[in-house]
Amino acid sequence: MTTATAPTITETLDSELTEFSAAGAAIADMVKTYGHLAIADLGNKSEVAAVVEAHRMVKAYRVKIEKKRKEIKAPALAFGKAVDKEGKRLMALIEPLETHLDAEREKLRAAERAAAEAEKKAAAEKLQARIDAMNAVGGPVNLDMLANITDQSFELELRAAKEAEAERVAEQHRIEKEREAAAEAEQVERRAAMERENAARIEREKLAEENRVQQKELQRLKQAESQRVAAERPAIVADAIVTADSLENIAGDSREMAEPIIDDNNDHESRLRAMVDPDQQTWDLSPNDVAAIQWALDRIAELEASA
């Protein structure tokens, strides 16, 4: 005995849709038959009747199609509702399990995030430590290089930076020593220059004092000479006149008799000439004294010439 198998939803749906899809050909015929109809004259009853009948038939066929659609769809809607109901029942059963397992898995995700954060933090701290180490020795800081090189490579870079910094510090120390030595030498030279200047100043003051003493002595001698000349001046002037008279009185005598008198008065004549010499500064003579002495000198010159 063969048991009849009920058609599946898919088979039923395919059969209904085949019948439903056949309406497309009927609609195509209607378009071909009625699509050209138009009322050119409202008074033409045959044209109006043809359009009204065609519209009735097309509308009836549309209603038939809509009814068929609902008939075909009704089992599908019932099936959809049944599916939704069963789906909700199954969801109510599985969702708590999924929620539980998701919470458990969230622990794993949280642990992974924490591990990633810890790794990121450790990498940042390691990078900062490398930066600080390089800064401490004045080394170059290349963030990309410091973040990606191995510990061994970093140690080599750090050692090279320390050596370079040591050389720089040594050079700076040498330059500083040279600067200090130059400053000390400059200070010593400045002190020596001050001492030389002080010695020169003392020497200048000494010379000035000596010059002052000499000038004072010269002034004293000049004053003494002036006083002496002033005291002797009347006698010298008178002696000049007497000498001239003496020579005049012996002008008629022989040369032998006149020479002793002339020789005795040579000193007087020299002194008289010095007294009227304009370059002499020690004689303070009046114009009358100068005239008398000059007259005596002129007379002596005339008498000696005639002797």
Secondary structure, DSSP 8 states (H G I E B T S, - for coil): --------HHHHHHHHHHHHHTHHHHHHHHHHHHTT---S-TT-HHHHHHHHHHHHHHHHHHHHHHHHHHHHHHHHHHHHHHHHHHHHHHHHHHHHHHHHHHHHHHHHHHHHHHHHHHHHHHHHHHHHHHHHHHHHTT----HHHHHHS-HHHHHHHHHHHHHHHHHHHHHHHHHHHHHHHHHHHHHHHHHHHHHHHHHHHHHHHHHHHHHHHHHHHHHHHHHHHHHHHHHHHHHHHHHHHHHHHHHHHTTTS-HHHHHHHHHHTHHHHHHHHHHH-TT--S----HHHHHHHHHHHHHHHHHHHH-
